[in-house]
Amino acid sequence: MIASHQRPYLSFFLLAIATGAFMARIPDLQTRLGIDKAQLGLTLIGLAVGSLISLSASAPIIDRLGSKRTLSIAIPGIALLLAFTPMMPSAPFVFGTLFLAGLLAGTLELTLNVEIGRIEAQCGFSIMNRSHGFWSIGFFVTAVTASFIRHAEIPMQTHMAVIAAIVFGLTVVNVKGMINAPKPVVANEEKPPLVAFPTLALMPLCIIGISACLVEGAGIDWSAIYMRDVFQSEPFIGGSGLTLFAFFMALTRVTIDPVVDRFGASVVARVLLVVAAAGLAMVWMAEHEYIALAGFALMGGGCSAVYPMAISAASQKTDRPAAINVAAVGQMAFAVFFLAPPLLGFVAEAWGMKAVYVVCLPLILVSIFASGALQSGSRSKSAVSPASHETAL
């Protein structure tokens, strides 16, 4: 019997292996479609558009269906749609398929965050950070397996079909016997707007969150193509960039909390951002593929916990309701996470793959100076309040 607080762990894990398998096969999809990097970026943006629409519009649907039914539809639906992408005859069809997958992905993310908030209110302890840790673990697992699968020259269509079958089976196990967590009774709480604009005081936190998500997107979406185009790496080595990125992101996320409690969020964030900048510089200037792989590892560790700390700091501000501040930071960062990596395809097409990592550096450097805006004290429980979960992944 799966405990209620453990179901989000498996849900995040399943989302990660479905999307991670697709991300790892993006180079193969590009080759099959016969498109350049700019066209690939426009194709991939379908996932971003669908996700951003559903993040703003799916709350009434989630409320009507309930978490159990939504998870039952969204998780296998995403895996199935991604499995259809290698069968599509052209880039516009892939865009449409990814758009539908994005609609489900945004709905799933909202569902999980709302359900986690309710579980935390019911159980009295936090599970948000561990849930995100399971997403990172799932992404690492699928990155490792995808490297071997690509090296064995197993077709993308077969790979994605097997992943979809696994996700479907584990989803059945995960939702069997699930009972929706009760809605908390909240009196006179201001509902966050669909678009929460940041105040001047929030801008440093927005910059910090955006920079972390930009590095994450650049590492996840473009590392395999970078290794292929710059070093002509074989599939196993080429996929190792994503593997190392995901591993060090997962490792840092599951071990960083005691460090933040001891040294404070601003100090830890500054160190992590410096690490991320060093990783970007290594990838940019790498003359050998193993130097680039080390750079991807540093990028993964460096961007891992910065965004959650920005969300935590936003939730602790008292100038307006915490949910609105969290929404302002979360929606901007989430938009960058989905929109920037595809748009980086235009940068790669115009100036080469290494330029993708150069353009990330200025924002990271600005974020290092802005990190003083983070709370210096220990992490607050308000960072994982139920309201914040509705707007931040």
C-alpha positions in Angstrom: 0.0 0.0 0.0 1.5 3.4 -1.0 1.2 6.1 1.6 -0.6 9.3 0.6 2.6 11.4 0.9 4.5 8.9 -1.2 2.2 9.1 -4.3 3.6 12.6 -5.4 7.1 11.1 -5.3 6.2 8.4 -7.8 4.1 10.9 -9.9 7.1 13.2 -10.2 9.3 10.2 -11.0 7.0 9.1 -13.8 6.7 12.6 -15.3 10.5 12.8 -15.3 11.1 9.5 -17.1 8.5 10.3 -19.7 9.8 13.8 -20.5 13.4 12.8 -19.9 13.3 10.0 -22.5 11.9 12.5 -25.0 14.6 15.1 -24.2 17.3 12.6 -24.6 16.1 11.6 -28.1 15.8 15.2 -29.4 18.9 14.8 -31.6 17.3 11.8 -33.2 14.1 13.6 -33.7 15.9 16.5 -35.4 17.7 14.1 -37.7 14.5 12.3 -38.6 12.6 15.5 -39.4 15.5 16.9 -41.3 15.3 20.4 -39.8 17.8 22.9 -38.6 18.3 24.1 -35.0 16.0 27.2 -35.4 13.2 25.0 -36.9 13.8 22.5 -34.0 13.4 25.4 -31.5 10.1 26.4 -33.1 8.9 22.8 -33.0 9.8 22.3 -29.3 8.1 25.4 -28.3 4.8 23.6 -28.7 5.4 22.0 -25.3 6.0 25.4 -23.7 2.9 27.0 -25.2 0.6 24.2 -24.1 2.1 24.1 -20.6 1.7 27.9 -20.1 -1.9 27.9 -21.2 -2.9 25.0 -18.9 -1.0 26.5 -16.0 -3.3 29.5 -16.2 -6.5 27.8 -17.3 -6.7 24.3 -15.8 -7.5 25.0 -12.2 -11.3 24.7 -12.6 -10.8 21.4 -14.4 -8.5 20.1 -11.7 -11.0 21.1 -9.0 -13.9 19.4 -10.9 -12.0 16.1 -11.6 -10.0 15.8 -8.4 -6.4 14.9 -8.1 -6.8 11.1 -8.5 -8.7 11.3 -11.8 -6.4 14.1 -13.1 -3.3 12.1 -12.4 -4.8 9.0 -14.0 -5.4 10.9 -17.2 -2.4 13.3 -17.4 0.6 11.0 -16.5 -0.1 8.3 -19.1 -1.4 10.8 -21.5 1.9 12.7 -21.6 3.8 9.5 -22.1 1.5 8.4 -24.9 1.7 11.7 -26.7 5.5 11.8 -26.5 5.6 8.3 -27.8 3.7 9.5 -30.9 6.2 12.2 -31.8 8.7 10.0 -33.7 5.7 8.8 -35.9 4.7 12.3 -36.9 5.4 13.1 -40.7 6.6 16.6 -40.2 7.6 19.3 -37.7 4.2 21.0 -37.6 2.6 17.7 -36.5 5.3 17.3 -33.8 4.5 20.8 -32.7 0.8 19.9 -32.4 1.6 16.7 -30.5 3.9 18.6 -28.1 1.2 21.3 -27.6 -1.3 18.6 -26.4 1.4 17.1 -24.2 2.1 20.5 -22.8 -1.6 21.0 -21.9 -1.5 17.8 -19.9 1.9 18.6 -18.4 0.8 22.0 -17.0 -2.3 20.4 -15.6 -0.3 17.7 -14.0 2.1 20.1 -12.4 -0.7 22.2 -10.9 -2.4 19.1 -9.7 0.7 17.7 -8.0 1.5 21.0 -6.3 -2.1 21.5 -5.0 -2.2 17.9 -3.8 1.2 18.2 -2.1 0.0 21.4 -0.3 -3.1 19.6 1.0 -1.0 16.5 2.1 1.4 18.8 4.0 -1.5 20.5 5.7 -2.9 17.1 6.6 0.3 15.4 7.7 2.1 18.4 9.2 5.4 17.9 7.5 7.0 19.1 4.2 7.3 16.8 1.2 7.8 19.4 -1.6 11.6 19.3 -1.7 11.7 15.5 -1.6 9.0 15.4 -4.4 11.3 17.6 -6.6 14.2 15.3 -5.7 12.3 12.4 -7.1 11.8 14.4 -10.3 15.6 14.8 -10.5 16.2 11.2 -9.7 13.8 10.1 -12.4 15.4 12.4 -14.9 18.8 11.0 -14.0 17.6 7.4 -14.3 16.1 8.0 -17.8 19.2 10.0 -18.9 21.5 7.0 -18.0 19.3 4.4 -19.7 18.8 6.6 -22.7 22.6 6.8 -23.2 22.8 3.0 -23.4 19.6 2.8 -25.5 20.9 5.3 -28.1 24.3 3.6 -28.1 22.6 0.3 -28.9 20.9 2.1 -31.8 17.4 1.2 -30.6 14.9 3.4 -32.6 13.3 6.3 -30.9 9.9 5.0 -31.6 10.6 1.7 -29.8 12.2 3.5 -26.9 9.3 5.9 -26.4 6.7 3.2 -26.7 8.3 1.1 -24.0 8.6 4.1 -21.7 4.8 4.8 -22.3 4.0 1.2 -21.3 6.1 1.4 -18.2 4.5 4.8 -17.2 1.0 3.5 -17.8 1.6 0.4 -15.6 3.1 2.3 -12.7 0.4 5.0 -12.9 -2.2 2.3 -12.3 -0.2 1.1 -9.3 0.2 4.7 -8.0 -3.5 5.8 -8.2 -5.0 2.5 -7.0 -6.5 3.1 -3.6 -5.6 6.8 -3.8 -7.9 9.1 -1.8 -7.8 12.8 -2.6 -6.4 14.9 0.3 -9.0 17.1 1.9 -9.2 20.7 0.9 -8.0 23.0 3.7 -10.5 25.5 5.1 -9.0 28.9 4.4 -10.9 32.1 5.4 -10.5 35.4 3.6 -7.4 34.5 1.7 -6.8 36.5 -1.5 -6.7 34.3 -4.6 -3.6 34.8 -6.8 -4.3 36.4 -10.2 -3.7 34.4 -13.4 -0.7 36.8 -14.1 0.9 38.1 -10.9 3.2 41.0 -11.8 6.3 41.4 -9.7 7.0 44.4 -7.5 10.3 46.2 -7.6 11.4 44.4 -4.4 10.7 41.0 -6.1 12.7 41.7 -9.2 16.0 40.4 -7.8 14.3 37.1 -6.9 12.7 36.9 -10.3 16.2 37.4 -11.9 17.6 34.7 -9.7 14.8 32.2 -10.5 14.9 33.0 -14.2 18.7 32.5 -14.4 18.5 29.1 -12.7 15.7 27.9 -15.0 17.5 29.2 -18.0 20.6 27.1 -17.1 18.4 24.1 -16.4 16.7 24.4 -19.8 19.9 24.9 -21.7 21.4 21.8 -20.0 18.4 19.6 -20.5 17.3 20.5 -24.0 20.6 21.2 -25.7 23.4 19.1 -24.1 23.0 16.1 -26.3 22.9 18.2 -29.5 25.9 20.2 -28.3 28.0 17.0 -27.8 27.0 15.7 -31.2 27.6 18.9 -33.1 30.7 20.2 -31.4 32.6 17.0 -30.7 30.8 14.5 -33.0 30.5 12.3 -29.8 29.1 8.8 -30.1 25.6 8.4 -28.6 26.8 7.1 -25.2 29.2 10.0 -24.6 26.8 12.5 -26.1 24.1 11.5 -23.8 26.4 11.6 -20.8 26.2 15.4 -20.6 22.5 15.1 -19.8 23.2 12.2 -17.4 25.8 14.1 -15.4 23.6 17.3 -15.4 20.7 15.3 -14.0 22.8 13.4 -11.5 24.4 16.4 -9.9 21.1 18.3 -9.9 19.5 15.4 -8.0 22.4 14.9 -5.6 22.5 18.6 -4.7 18.7 18.8 -4.2 18.5 15.9 -1.8 21.6 17.0 0.3 21.5 20.9 0.3 18.9 21.6 3.0 21.3 21.2 6.0 23.8 23.4 4.3 21.2 26.1 3.7 20.1 25.9 7.4 23.7 26.4 8.5 25.0 29.0 6.2 21.9 30.8 4.9 20.2 30.9 1.6 22.0 34.0 0.2 25.5 32.5 0.8 24.5 29.1 -0.6 22.8 30.6 -3.6 25.8 32.7 -4.4 28.1 29.7 -4.3 25.8 27.6 -6.4 25.5 30.4 -9.0 29.3 30.7 -9.2 29.4 26.9 -9.8 26.8 27.2 -12.5 28.8 30.1 -14.1 32.0 28.0 -14.0 30.1 25.1 -15.7 28.8 27.4 -18.4 32.3 28.8 -19.1 33.8 25.3 -19.3 31.2 24.2 -21.8 31.7 27.4 -23.8 35.5 27.1 -24.0 35.8 23.3 -23.9 38.4 21.9 -26.4 37.7 18.3 -25.4 34.4 16.5 -24.8 35.4 15.4 -21.2 35.9 19.1 -20.2 32.4 19.8 -21.6 31.0 16.9 -19.6 32.5 18.3 -16.4 30.9 21.6 -17.3 27.5 20.0 -17.6 28.0 18.4 -14.2 28.7 21.8 -12.6 25.8 23.4 -14.4 23.4 20.7 -12.9 24.7 21.1 -9.4 24.8 24.9 -9.7 21.3 25.5 -10.8 19.7 22.8 -8.7 18.5 24.6 -5.5 18.6 28.2 -6.5 15.0 28.5 -7.8 13.4 26.9 -4.7 15.3 29.3 -2.5 14.0 32.2 -4.6 10.4 30.9 -4.1 11.0 30.5 -0.4 12.3 34.1 -0.1 9.3 35.4 -2.1 6.9 33.6 0.2 8.5 35.2 3.3 7.9 38.8 2.1 5.0 40.6 3.9 4.2 43.4 1.5 1.3 41.5 0.0 -0.1 37.9 0.2 2.6 35.2 -0.1 0.7 33.4 -2.9 0.8 36.5 -5.1 4.6 37.0 -4.5 5.3 33.3 -5.2 3.1 33.4 -8.3 5.0 36.4 -9.6 8.4 34.7 -9.3 7.1 31.3 -10.2 5.3 32.2 -13.4 8.2 34.2 -14.8 10.7 31.5 -14.1 8.4 28.8 -15.4 7.9 30.7 -18.6 11.7 31.0 -19.1 12.2 27.3 -18.4 9.8 26.4 -21.2 10.3 29.2 -23.6 14.0 30.0 -23.5 15.5 26.6 -24.5 13.6 26.4 -27.8 14.4 30.0 -28.5 18.1 29.2 -27.9 17.8 27.1 -31.0 17.9 30.4 -33.0 21.1 31.4 -31.1 22.6 28.0 -32.0 21.6 28.3 -35.6 23.0 31.8 -36.0 26.2 31.6 -33.9 26.8 28.0 -33.2 26.1 25.6 -30.3 28.7 27.2 -28.0 26.9 30.5 -28.1 23.9 28.9 -26.4 26.0 28.7 -23.2 27.6 32.1 -23.6 24.3 34.0 -23.6 23.4 32.4 -20.3 26.4 33.8 -18.5 25.4 37.5 -18.1 22.2 36.7 -16.4 24.0 34.3 -14.0 26.5 37.0 -13.1 23.7 39.5 -12.4 22.0 36.9 -10.2 25.2 36.5 -8.2 25.0 40.2 -7.2 21.2 39.9 -6.6 21.5 36.9 -4.3 21.6 39.1 -1.3 17.8 39.5 -1.7 17.4 35.9 -0.5 16.7 35.3 3.2 19.9 34.8 5.1 18.3 32.7 7.8 17.1 29.1 7.9 14.5 28.0 5.4 10.9 28.9 6.3 8.1 26.5 6.2 6.1 29.1 4.4 8.2 28.2 1.3 6.1 25.2 1.0 2.7 26.6 1.9 -0.3 25.2 0.1 -0.9 28.5 -1.7 2.6 28.5 -3.2 2.2 25.1 -4.7 -0.5 26.3 -7.0 1.9 28.5 -8.8 5.4 27.1 -8.4 6.9 23.8 -9.6 
